[in-house]
Amino acid sequence: MKLVYVAGPFRGRDRWEVADNAHRAAEVGFRVAYLGAVPVIPHSMYLNFDGTLDDEFWLTATRRLLEPCDALITARGWWRSEGARMEIEACNLVGRPVFHDLAALSSWLEKGSKS
């Protein structure tokens, strides 16, 4: 099974916006799972840690989570997120596929299952 990292905004103006960002990432993650891949959703994993350690720790931690993933898919608003932009750049540097829609991810997953 392929691991697919979900990238998108986490931080927000208040707890409501953070929770909304996490919910949007989880929605994408559910659709990834429905397509047969394993979603890696840092938003869900670390929602309760919001406001704890500094941003640099979390940006480094999420880049580490990205390393074993086979692909990345973005959640709505990804372009507003410094972390998501850095994660996409990291994928581009190593040639890891980046998807901005589920249809393209689905096609890529189907091709991978036929080889």
C-alpha positions, 0 to 999 in steps of 0.5 A: 500500500502506498503512503500518501501525505496530506499537506495543508494549513494547520495553524490559524487565528484561533482554535476554531480555525486550527480545528477547521484546518485539521478537519479539511485535512482529515476529509482529504485523508479519508478520501485517500484511504477510500482510494486504497492508500494509507493517509498520513495526516499530521493535522490529526496526529498533532491537533491536541499539541497545538500551542506546545513546542515551537513552530520549528520543531513541528515543521521539522517533525512533519518533514520527517513524517513525509520521508517514507511517503510515496506521494503528497496530496494537498488540502484546500488552502495549502498555498497559505501554509508555509509548512505545506509549501516546504513539504511540496518543495521537499517532494519536488527535490526528490521527485516524489509526486505531488497532487492537487486533486483526488482524480490525479492521485487516483489515476496514479494509484491505479497505474501503480497497482498494475505494475 
